[in-house]
Amino acid sequence: MKRLQKLRNIGIMAHVDAGKTTATERILFYTGMIHKMGNVDEGNTVMDKEAIEKKKGITISSAAVTTQWSWQDIRYTINLVDTPGHVDFTAEVERALRVLDGAIALFCASAGVEPQSEKAWQQASRYKVPRICFINKMDKIGADFLAVVAESNTKLEAKAVPIQLPMGAEEDFTGVVDLITLQAYTWPQQEDGKTYEVTAIPPAMQEEVHYWRNHLLEQLAGEDLILMEQYLENPNEVSVSTIQEALRRATLAQRIFPVLCGTAFKKKGIQPLLDAVAAYLPSPVDQVQVTGTHPEREEAIVRKVDEEEAFAGLVFKIVADDYMGKMSFTRIYAGTLRVGETIWNMRTGQKGRISKLFRIVSNQYVSLEVAQAGDICAIVGLKEVRTGDTLATKEQPILLEAIQFPVPVFGYAIEARNQKEMATLMAKLKRKLEEDPTLRLAYNDQTGQQVLLGMGELHLDVVLEKIEAENDLVVQKGKPQVSYREMLTKQVHHKATLKNQNGGNGQFAEIVFELIPLPSDKEGLVFVDELKGNNLPREFVPFIKKGFLQAMQQGILTGSPVNALEVRLLDGKSHEEDSHGYDFTLVAQQGFREAALQAVARLMEPMMKVTISSPETYVGAIIGDLNRRRGVIQALAMEQSWQQVQALVPLAELFGYITTIRTLSAGRASAHLVFSHYALVPEQLQETILQERNFVKA
C-alpha cells in the first residue's frame, strides 16, 4: 500500500499546439529521466517517437513513460501519458483517460479554452478523473492568466481556483507567486531552467496576492469543514499543511481544480507543477476499489485496489510490434500478474499465457517479472484481444466498464497499384484495425471498392502514409465519402416463416413481431420479449435477438446500418425435430428485411459541430459560406478580440473546408470540426444521393 500511495498515473491533455509535448519534455528533464531536452520544432522529443509525428510536429499516438520526483522528502513514481491534441485522434485521449487516475489539463495563456480542451475535459469528467490545470505559454503575446481562469469556470463549468499568480506576462513573465506558501519563484535567464530562486513576494503584488489568497481560502472553506473551522477562527493563521490537505481532498472529489501557470518552452513553472502532481493528484489507492459486473450475470462485483486481491486488468491499447508481436497495454486495477501465468479474456472466454511483461518507457520496453495493482504495463502472449477487454482469472471473473469510442464518419475508397500490393495493403490495414478502434474497413457493393473509414482527413492520411512508408507501397485514394445510417419511420406488424421440411434434417422457424421506429437521437436495438404461452420455447429468444442485431447492420436503402430500432417479439412457433437456434437467427434476419421494406426507410447523415475563431472582419463571409453548406449557426461570441462562430454542418458539405476558410480569412481564421450526431437527410437530397448510389456500407 505504501508503494501505491507514492504512485501517480497521470496524463496531459489539451488542444493541439497548447504545448503538451514540450511540457512533457521539460518534466522528463527535471525529473532526471532524460539529460537533454528536445523540441517539437526540431523533431527530437522523447514522446513523439514516430517518424510521422516528428514530420508533422504533432502527437498522434498517446505515449507513456515512467519517471520519479521528490516532494517533501518523499520519492514519487509518475507514470506519465502524453495524449494527442488534434480532434482526429480523440480516441487516444479517450482510452488514456479511462485508465489514468489523474490528469493535467493544459491551456494556452493567449488562446484560452479551445474546443479540443473542452472535449478532453468532458471525457475526463465522464471517467471522474481529478485534474489540475496548467496555463502554459505565459510568455506568448496576448497571455492573460486570469482571463483563462474565468473562461475555464464558464466554458468548462468547473470551479477552477488559482493557487499561483504569474509575475508579469508575455516577454515580462519571470516567475510565479505561490498563494499557499506566500513565496515567489523566479527562474534566472539560463539555458536549462533547472535552478530557481525562492524569494519574498514583490511589494507591487502584495494587494493582488492578498485578494487571491483569500479567494482560495473562501473556495476551500466552502468545500472542506476542517479548513472552514480554522478559517472562521482566523483566516491569517490557516497553516500551509491544512490548506494543502484540504486542497487535496477537494481536488480528489473534483469539487475544485487547482490552477498553476508557467511557460514550458522558456522552462519556467515546471517544478511547482510537479510538486502539485505529487501533492494533489490521486494515487491508485485513492480510488479504494474498482466496480464491475459478473460476465454472465447482472451482478455487481467489487475489488479492492490491492496487490493481494484477485487479478483484474483492462486492456486500453493494442500495439502490433514487428519484434515483440502483439502487445496489450493494460492497467492493472487489482491483484498481481506474473510472467508464465494464465489469465482469461472476459469478452471471448479464452485463456492466454503471459509470455512477457514490460514497463513502457516511450518507445522502449523494460522487462518485468511481476506487475501489480496500480501498474500500467504491456503484456505479450494474448491473441484474440481488443481494446477495452477485461482480463481476470477464471475462478474470480469480473467485467470492467469498457471504453466508449466515437463513430468513424469519414471515408476514402482505397486501392493499390496491383494485386500483390493490394494484398499487402489489406494485411497491414488488418493490423491497424486491431490497434485503432476508430478505424473501419467497409466494402461498397456498387463500386467494388474497399473503403477505409476514420475520424477525419488527417486521421486517415496519417494511417495510410505510415503504411506506405513502412511497406514501400503507393495507396491511391478516391473522393472523400460519408458514412450514412438508415432510420425506419413507420411501425410494422409482421410474421416471418422459414420452412424447409423435405425430410431428413429440416428447418422450421416462425416469429410474429413489430418493428417500432425510435427517435433519431437513439442508437442500437431495443428488444422486448412479449411472448405468452408455450408456442415458442424461451431457448430460441436469444437467437432471434441475435438475428435482428445482425440484420440491422445492413439497411434497405444503401446497405448502411439502421441507427436505432425497437423490436417487440409477440409470438412464434417451432418444430420439435426441425427447429434449431440458427433457424431463428435466420428467420429474424429474413423478417427484418421483409418488414423494413414496409417501414419507410430514411437516410441519416453525420452532423459536425464546427467551431471557428476569426477576426471580426471575415465573420460575414464565413457565415455566408456556412449557410451555403446547409449549416445552422448556433452561437456567436467574442473571445478576446476574435469572434467565435459555432455551427452544425453536415459532414458531406465540409470536404476541403479548412482550405476554404483560410481563403475566406486571408489565412487568419481557424476551424475545429468534431462529430456531433446523426440527423435525417432532407427528402429531396436523399433522392439525389440514392440516384448517385455513391454510398458507404459501414
KETOR-765783 format. One record per residue: x, y, z of N, C-alpha, C in turn. Coordinates in steps of 0.1 Angstrom, whole numbers, plus 5000, padded with zeros to 4 digits. Example, Ala and Ser with C-alpha at 12.3 -4.5 7.8 and 13.67 -1.06 7.14 Angstrom:
BEGIN
513249435078512349555078513249675078
512849785071513749895071512950005079
This chain:
BEGIN
500849885000500050005000500950135000
502050125007502950245007503450274993
503750164986504250184972503150244963
501950204965500850264957500550404961
500750444974500450574978501450674972
502550624968503650714962503650694946
502550644941502450624926501450724920
501750784909500850874902500750824887
499550784883499250754869498550874863
499250954856498651084851498851104836
498051184830498151224816498151374815
498651424803498551564800497551574788
496551664789495551674779495451824775
495151844762495051984758494651994743
494352114738494152134724495452134717
495452104704496652094696497452234697
498752224698499652344699499552414712
498952354722498952424736500352404743
501152304738502452284744502552164753
501752054750501751934759503151864758
503551844745504751764744506051834749
506051974747507152054753507152044768
505952054774505852044789506351904793
505951804786506351664790507851654789
508451714779509951704777510651774789
510051884793510651954805510551874817
509351814819509151724831510151614831
510451554820511351434820512751484823
513151604818514451664821514651694836
513651764842513751804856513651684865
513051574861512951454870514151364868
515051404858516251324856516151204847
514951204840514651084831515551104818
515651224813516551254802517551364806
518651374798519651464802519851574792
518951574781518951684772517551704767
517051824767515651854763515551864748
514551804743514251814728513251924726
512951954714511952054710511151994698
509852024698508951974688509452024674
509852154673510252204660511452134655
512252084663513452014659513251864657
512051814661511751674659512551584667
512951624679513851534687513351514701
511951524703511351494716511251344719
511251314732511151174736509851114733
508751184735507451134734506951114720
507251214711506951204697507951114690
507850984691508850894686508750844672
507450854666507250804653507750914643
508250864631508750954621507651054616
506451004615505351094610505051204621
505251174634505051274644506051384644
507351344641508451434640508251524628
507751464617507551534604506451634606
505351604612504151694612504151784625
505051744635505151834646503951824656
503251704655502051684664502151544670
501551534682501451394688500251324682
500551194678499451114671499051004680
500050934686499750824695500050864709
499250824718499550854732500850774736
501750844743502950784746503150784762
503750674767503850664782505350654786
505550714797506950704803506850704818
507850634824507850634839509050714844
508750804853509850884859509650904874
510450984881510351004895510551144899
509951184910510051324915509951324930
510751404937510751414952510051544956
509051524965508351634971508251604986
508651704994508651695009509351565014
510451545007511351435011510751295008
509751285000509151154996509351144981
509851024977510150994962508850934956
508351004946507050964939507450904925
506750794922506850734908505750794900
506050844888505050904880504950834866
503850764864503650714850502850824842
503550874832503050994825502650964811
501451004807501050974793500751114787
501451134775501251254767500251214756
499051284756498051244747497951344735
497451304723497251394712496351504715
496451624708495551734709494651754698
494951684686494151704674492851614676
491751674671490451604673490351474666
491151454655491051334648491651214656
492451244666493051134674492451134688
491151174689490551184702490451044709
490450944701490350804707491550774716
492750834712493950814721493750884734
493050994734492751064747491750984755
490750934748489650854755490250734762
491050654755491450534762492550564773
493250674771494250714782493550754794
492550844793491750894804491050774812
490650674804489850564810490750494821
492050494819492850414828493750494837
493750624836494550714844493850754857
494650784867494050824880493850974880
494751054874494651194874495151254861
494951384859495451454847495851594849
496751644840497051784839496351844827
495451934829494752004818495552124815
496052124803496952234799496352324789
496452464792495752564783496752664779
496552714767497452824762496952954768
497953034773497653154780496953264772
497253254758496653354749495353304742
495353174738494253114731493153074741
493453044753492453014763491952864762
490652854765490052714765489552694751
490252614743489952584729489052464728
488452434716487452334715487952194719
489152154715489552014719489952014734
490252124740490352134755489052094762
487952154756486652124761486251974760
486551924748486251784745487051694755
488351714757489151634766488651654781
488151774784487651794798486451714800
485551714790484351634791484651484792
485651434785486051294786486551264800
487351354805487851334819486751334829
485751424827484651424837483851294836
483651244824482851124823483551004830
484851004831485550894838485950934852
485451054856485651104870487151114874
487951174865489351194866489651324873
490251334885490651454891491751524882
491751664882492651734874493251854881
494451894877494952024880495152094867
495152224867495252304854496552374854
497152384842498452454840498252544828
498252674830498152774820499552794814
499752744802501152744796501252864787
502452884782502752994773502553134778
502853154791502653284797503653384791
504553344783505453434776504953484763
503753424758503253454745502553584745
502553654733501853774731500353754734
499653834742498253814745498053724757
499053684764498853594776498053674786
497053604792496253664802495753554812
496453534822496253424832494753434837
494353544843493053554849491953534839
492153584827491053564816490853414813
491953334813491853194811491153124823
491553164835490853114847489353134846
488953254842487553294841486853204830
487553194819487053114808486852964812
487752914820487652774825486452754833
486152854842484952844850483652844842
483652924831482352944824482252834813
483252814805483152714794483152574799
483952544809484052404814483152374826
482452484831481652464843482352404854
483552444856484452394866484852504876
485052464889485552554898487052564898
487552634888489052654886489552764896
490452724905490852814916492352834915
492852954912494252974912494952944925
496052874924496952854936498252924934
498452984922499553074919499053194911
499953294911499753414903500953434895
500853474882502053504874502753634878
504053634877504753754879505053814865
504253904860504353964847503653874837
503753914824503253834813503953874800
503753784790504353804777505953804779
506653894773508153894775508553934789
507653984797508054024810507753924821
507253804816506953694826508253644832
508353644845509653604852509453484861
508253464866508053354876506653354881
506453294893505153274899505153304913
504053344919503853364933502953244938
503353174948502653064954501653114964
500353104962499353164971499153074984
499752964984499652874996500852905006
502052905000503252935009503653075010
502953165001503253305000504753334998
505253264987506653274983506653304968
507653374963507853394949508853304943
508653244931509553154924510053224911
511253254910511753314897512853224891
512953224878513953144871514953244864
516253234868517253324862517353294847
517753384839517953364825519153274822
518853144822519953044819519352944810
520152854805519752764794518752654798
519052594810518252474813517052494823
517052604830515952634839515952544851
516952474854516952364864516952434878
517552544879517552604893516652734892
516052754904515152874905515352934919
514953054921515153124933513753144940
513853124954512653144962512853264970
511953364968512153494974510753544980
510853664986509653724991508753774980
507553794982506553844972506953994969
507054034956507354174953506254264959
506754374964505754474971504654514962
504854524949503854574940502754474938
502954344942501954234941501254204954
501654274965501054234978499554234978
498954344973497554364974496854254965
497354224953496754124944496853984951
498053954957498253824963497253814975
497053914983496153914994494753874990
494353944979492953914973492853774969
493753724961493553584956493853474966
494653504976494853404987493553394994
492853504997491553505004490553424995
490653454982489653384973489953234974
491153184974491453044976490952984989
491153065000490653015013489153005013
488553105008487053105007486452985000
487052964988486652844980486852714987
487952704994488252575001487352565013
487052675020486252675032484852625028
484352665016483052615012483052475009
484152405007484252265004484752175015
485352235025486152145035485852195049
485152115057484752155070485952185079
487052095078488252115086488852245084
489052285072489652415069488652535073
487352505071486452615074486552655089
486652565098486752595112487952685115
489152655109490252745111490152875105
489552875093489352995085488353095092
487353045098486353125106487053185118
487953105125488553155137489553265134
490453245124491353345120491953315106
491553375095491953345082493453355080
494153445088495553465087496453355093
495753265101496553165108496253025103
495653015091495452875085496752825080
497252715084498552665081498652615067
499952615062500152565049499752425047
500052335057499652195056498152175056
497452255064495952255064495452285050
495952395044495552425030495852315020
497052265021497352155011496552035013
496251995025495451875028493951895023
493452015026492052045022492052055007
493052115000493052124986493151984979
493951894985493951764980492651694981
491951704992490651644993489651694983
489651824981488751894972489051854957
490351844954490751804941490351664938
490551574947490251434945488751414943
487951504950486451494949485951564937
486951634929486651714917485651824920
485751884932484951994936485752124933
487152114933488052224930489052174920
489452264911490552224901491652334903
492752304910493852404912494452444899
494752574898495352634886496752694888
497652644880499052694881499352754867
500552814866500952874853502452864851
502852894839504252894835504452904820
505652874816505952864802506952744800
506452634794507352524793508452544783
508152624773509252654763510352734769
510052824777511052914784511552854797
511052734800511552654812511252724825
510052774827509652834839508352774844
508252734857507052694863506852544863
507752464858507552314857507752254870
508752294878509052224891507852244901
507252364902506052364911504852284905
504852264892503752184886503952034891
505251994891505551854895505151844910
505451944918505051944932503551924934
502851994925501351984926500851844922
501551784912501151644908501251554920
502451564928502551484940501651514951
501351644952500551694964499051664962
498551694949497051694948496451594939
497251524930496651424922496651294929
495651204925495451084933496450974930
496650884940497350764938496350654935
496750534931495750424928494850394940
495450404952494650364964493650474968
493750594962492650694965491350654959
491450564949490150504943489550404952
490350344961489950244971489550114965
488550124956488049994950487650024935
487549914928487049924914485849834913
484849884906483549814905483349754891
482849634890482549574877481349484878
481049404868479949314869480449174865
479549074869479848934865479648924850
480548854843480448844828479148774824
478548684832477448604828476148644835
476248724846475148764854475148914857
474048974858473949114861474149134876
475349114880475749114894476949204897
476849304905477949394907479049324915
480249344911481449294918482349404922
482949404934483849504939485149444942
486249504937487649464940488349574947
489049544957489949644963491149664955
491649794954492849824947494049774956
494349644955495249584964496049474957
497249454960498149354953497649214957
497049204969496649064974495249024968
494549114961493249084956493348994944
492248934939492148864927492448954915
493248904905493648994894492549044886
492649174882491749234873492449354865
492349344852493049454844492249484832
492549604826491749654815492749684804
492549624792493449654780492949784774
493849884773493450014768494050044755
495049964750495649994738496349864733
496249844719496949734713498049784704
499249734705500349774696500949644689
500949644676501549534669502949564666
503949514673505349544672505949434663
506849484654507549384645508349284652
508949324664509849234671509149164683
508349234690507749184702506449104699
505849134687504549074684503449164689
502249104692501149184697501249214712
501249344715501349384729500049444733
499649404745498349464751498749554762
498549684760498849784771497749774781
498049744793497049714803497249794816
496149844822496149894835495649794845
496449764855496149664865495449734876
494149694879493449754889493449674903
493649544902493749464914494549344912
495249304922495949174922497449194916
497949074913499349074909499448984896
500249024887500448944874501948904873
502148774870503548724868503748664855
504948674850505248604837505048454839
504448394829504148254829502748214834
502048314840500748294845499648284833
498548224836497448224826496348304831
495848394822494648484826493648464815
492448514818491248494809490748624803
490348624791489748744784488248724787
487648824794486248814798485248824786
485748894775484848904764484748774756
485948714753485948594745485848464753
486148464766486148344774487348264771
488348314764489548244761490648274771
491548174773492748194782493948234774
494848304780496148334774497248334784
498448294780499548274789500448404787
500848454798501748574798503148534795
503648564783504948514779505948624783
505548754783506448864787505648974793
506349054802505749174807506749284806
506249404803507149524801506649644808
507549724813507149864816507449944804
506550044801506650124789507450244792
508550274784509250394786509450454772
508350534768508250584754508350474744
509350464735509450364725510350254730
510650244743511450134748510650054758
511049934760510349844770511349784779
511049804792511849744803511149614808
511949504807511349374811511049364826
509849304829509449284842509149134845
509249094857508748964861507448964867
507149084874505849104881505349244879
503949244877503349374877502149364887
501849484894500949474905499849584903
498849574912497749674912498349814912
497749894903498250034901499150054889
499749944885500749954874500149964860
500850024851500550024837501649944830
501249844823502349754817501849704803
502849644796502549584783502649434784
501649364780501549214781501749154767
502649054766502848984754502448844756
501648784747501148644748499748634746
498948744745497548734744497148754729
496248664723496048664709494748744705
493548684708492348744704491848844714
492648954715492349064725492149194717
491249274723490949404717491049514727
491049634723490949754732489649744739
489749764753488549764761488249624767
489049524764488849394770489249394785
488449314793488849294807489649164808
490649164816491449044819491349014833
491048884836490848844850491148694851
490948634863491148494865489848414862
489948294859488748214856487948194869
488648174880487948144893487248264898
487748384896487048504901486948614889
485948584880485848674869485148804872
485448904864484849044866484949114852
483949194849483849264837483849414840
484949484837485149624840484449714829
484149834832483549924823484449934811
483849924799484649924786484950074783
485650094772485950224767485050264755
484450374756483550424745484250504735
484150464722484850534712483850604702
484250724697483450794687483250714674
482150744667481850674655482650734643
483350644635484050694623483050734612
483250854607482250904598482750954584
484050944583484750994571485550884564
485450874551486050764544486750794531
487650714527488250714514488150574507
487850574495487950444487489450434484
490050314487491450294486491750174477
492850184470493350074462494850094460
495549974457497049974455497249964440
498549964436498849974422498649834415
498749724423498549594417498049504427
497649374423497049284432498049244444
499349234441500249194451500349304462
500449434458500449544467499149554475
498049524468496749524474496649424486
497249304484497249204494498049254506
499149314503500049374514499249484521
498649574514497849684520496749634529
496049524525494949474533495449414546
496549344544497149274556497649384566
498249494561498649594571497549674577
496449684569495249754574494649674585
494649544583494049454594494749474607
496049494606496849524619496549654624
496349754616495949894620494549884627
493649804621492349794627492349744641
493249654644493449594657493949704667
494849784662495449894671494450004673
493750044663492950164663491450134663
490650154674489250114674488350214666
488950334662488150424654488350414639
489050304635489150274621488150164617
487550174605486650064600487050044585
486949924581487149894567485849834562
485249904551483949864546484149834531
483149764526483149724511481949784505
482149854494481049924486480649824475
479449774476478949674467478849734453
478349864452478149924439479449944431
480449984438481750024431482749914432
482549814441483549714443484849764450
484749874457485849934463485949904478
487149894483487349894498487350044503
486650064513486550204519487050204533
488050284536488650304549487950424556
487350394567486650494575487350534587
487350664591488050714603487450844608
488250914616487651034623487751154614
488651154604488751274596489951254586
490151364578491151354567492551334573
492951404584494251384589494451244595
493451194602493451064607493750954597
493050954586493250864575494550884568
494851014565496151044558497350994566
497251004579498350954588498450804587
497350734588497350584587497950544574
497450594563497950554550499350594547
499750704552501150754550502050664557
501750614569502550524577502750394570
501550344565501650214558502450224545
502350334538503150354526504650354529
505050434540506450454543507050324548
506250244556506850124562506850004552
506150014541506049894533506349924518
506850044515507150084501505950064492
504750114496503550104489503150244484
502250244474501650364470500150334471
499450414479497950394481497250504474
496350464465495550554457494250584464
493850704467492650744474491650804465
490350754466489250814459488750944466
487650994461487051114467486651084481
486651184490486151164504484751114504
484351024513483050974514482450984528
481150984528480450994541479850864545
479950834558479350704563477950734567
476950694560475550724563474950614573
473850644578473050554586471550554580
470750454584469350454580468450454592
467250504590466250514601464950464595
464250374602462850334598461850424605
460850464597459950574602458450524604
458150404601456850354602456750224610
455850214619455650094627455049984618
455549864619455149744611454949624619
453749554617453449424623453749324612
454549214616454949124605455048984611
454748884602455048744605456048694595
457048624600458148574591458248424594
458348344583458448194584459548144576
460348054582461447984575461047834575
460847774563460347644563461047564552
461747454556462347364547462247224553
461147154551460847024557460646914547
461646894539461546794529462146654534
462046634546462546504552464046524556
464446434565465846444570465946554580
467046624579467346734589466746864584
465546894587464847004581465047134589
464347244584464447374591463047424593
462747484604461447544607461647654618
461147774615461147874624460047984620
459248024630458248124627458248224638
458148354635458048464645457048564641
456348624651455548734649456048854657
456248964651456949074658456449214652
456849314659456549454655457949524654
458149604643459249694642458749834646
459349894656458850024660460050124659
459850234651460850334649461250404663
462550434664462950514676463450654671
463450754680463850884676465350884670
465650984662466950994656468151004665
467851054678468951064687469250934695
468550834692468750704699469750614690
470350514697471150424690470950284694
471150184685471150044689469749984689
469649854693468449774693467849774707
466549804708465749774720464849654717
465149544724464449414721463549384733
462249374730461249344740460649214738
460749124748460148994747458748994753
457748984744456348984749455648854746
456448744746455848614743454948574754
453848504750452948454760452648304756
452348224767452048084764453348004761
453147894755454247794753454447764738
453947854729454147824715455647824711
456447914717457847924713458747904726
459547804726460447784738461347904740
461547944752462348064755463848044750
464347924749465747904745466047964731
464947994723465248044710465248194710
464848264721464748404721466148474719
467248434725468548494722468948484708
468648374701468948364687468148464678
466948484682466148584675466748724676
467048754689467648894691468948904683
469748804683471048804675470748824660
469648764655469348784641468948924638
468148994646467849134644469049224645
469949194655471149274656471949274644
472149144638472949134626472249194614
470949184613470249244602470249394602
470349454613470349604614471649654608
472649574607473949624601473849654587
472749614580472649644566471249684563
471049814561469649864558469249844544
468049884540467549854527467749964516
468150084521468350194511469750194505
470750184513472050194508472950084514
472350004522473149894529473849954541
473650074545474150134557473450084569
474050084581473450034593472150114597
471250044603470050114608470450164622
470250294624470850354636470150304649
468850294649468150254662466850194658
466350094666465150024663464649954676
463349954677462749864688462049754681
462249634686461649514681460849444693
459549424691458749354701458349214695
458849114702458548974698457248934705
456248904696454848884701454548734702
455048654692454648514692455548444683
455448314682456248234673455948084674
456548004665456347864665457647794662
457747674668458847594665458447444662
459347364657459047224654459947144663
459447034668460246954678461546904672
461446864659462646804653463446894644
462646984637463247064626463747204630
463447244643463847384647465147384655
466047474651467347494657467547644660
468447674669468747814672469147894660
469947834651470347914640469247944630
468147854630467047884622466348014626
466248034639465548154644466448284642
467748264641468648374637468348414623
468248314614467948334600466548394598
465548344605464148394603464048544608
464848574618464848714623465448814612
466548764606467148844595466248854583
465648744580464648754568463448844572
462948824584461748904588462049054588
463249084593463649234593463649284579
464249214569464349264556462849284550
462049184552460649194547459849314553
460049324567459249434574459849574571
461149584569461849714567461349774554
461049684544460549734531459249814532
458449784543457249844545457349964555
458549974561458650074572459150214568
459250244555459650374550460950414556
462050374550463350404555463750544550
464550614559465150744556466650734558
467350814551468750824552469150924563
470250894570470750984581472251014577
472651144580473951184577474651234590
475951224591476751274602476751424602
476451484614476551634615477751664624
478451774620479651814626479451944634
479951944646480052074653481252144649
481052264643482152344637482352464646
483552484651483952604659484952684652
484652804648485552894640485953014649
487253034648487853154655488353244644
487853374644488253454632488253604637
489153684630488953834632487553874627
486953974633485554014631485354054616
486454104609486354144595485754034586
486153914589485853804580484653724584
483953754595482853674600481753664591
481353784584480253784575480453684563
481653684558481853594546481853444551
482353424563482353284569480953234571
480153324577478753284580477953254567
478153344557477553324544477953184538
479253154539479753024534479052904541
478952914555478352814563476852794559
476152904556474752894552474652814538
475552844529475552764516475852624518
476452584529476752444532475752374541
474552434541473452384549473752384564
474552484568474952494582473952574590
473852544603472952614612473752684623
473752814623474552894633473952874646
474752834656474252804670474652914679
475852974677476353074687477353164681
477353294685478353394681478853454694
480153464696480653524708482053584706
482353684714483653744713484653674723
485753634718486753574726488053664725
488253744735489353844735489053924722
489853954713489554044702489053964690
488753834691488353754680486953714682
486253684670484853634670484853484669
484053424678483953274677482553244672
482553154661481253114655481152964657
479952924662479652784664478452744655
478652634648477552594638477552444637
476352394633476152244630476152234615
476952154609477052144594477152004590
476451954580476551814575478051794570
478551674574479951644570480051644555
479051604548479151594533479451734527
479151844534479351974529480752034533
481551954540482752014547484051964541
483951884530485251834524486051954519
487251964523488152074519487852204526
487152204537486652324544487852404550
488852334555489952414561490652504551
490752454539491352534528490552654525
489152624524488252734521488252844532
488252804544488252914555489552994555
490652934552491853004551491753114540
491153074528491053164517490053284521
488953244528488053354532488553454542
489553414549490053494560491553534558
492053524546493453564543494353484553
493953364556494853274563494753294578
493853384583493953414597492953334606
491853284600490853214608491253064610
490753004620490952864622489652794625
489552664622488352584624488552454631
487652414639487752294647486452214644
486652094638485452014635485451884643
484251854649484151734657482751674654
482651544654481351474651480351514663
479151544659478051574669477051464670
476351434659475251334659474851304645
473951204643473351174630471951244629
471651304617470351364615469851324602
468551334600467851304588468351384576
468551324565468851394552467551454547
467551574542466351624536465851534524
464551514523464051414514464551434499
464551564495464951594481466451554479
467251584489468651544488468851394489
468051334497468151184498467951124484
466951164476466751114463468051124454
468651244455469851264447470951174451
471151154465472151054470471950914465
470650874465470350734461470450724446
470250824438470450814424471950804421
472750884428474150874426474750734430
474050674441474450544446475950544450
476350654455477750664459477750664474
477450554480477350544495478350444501
478450454514479350364521478550274530
478850144529478250044539479250024550
479050074562480050074573479749954583
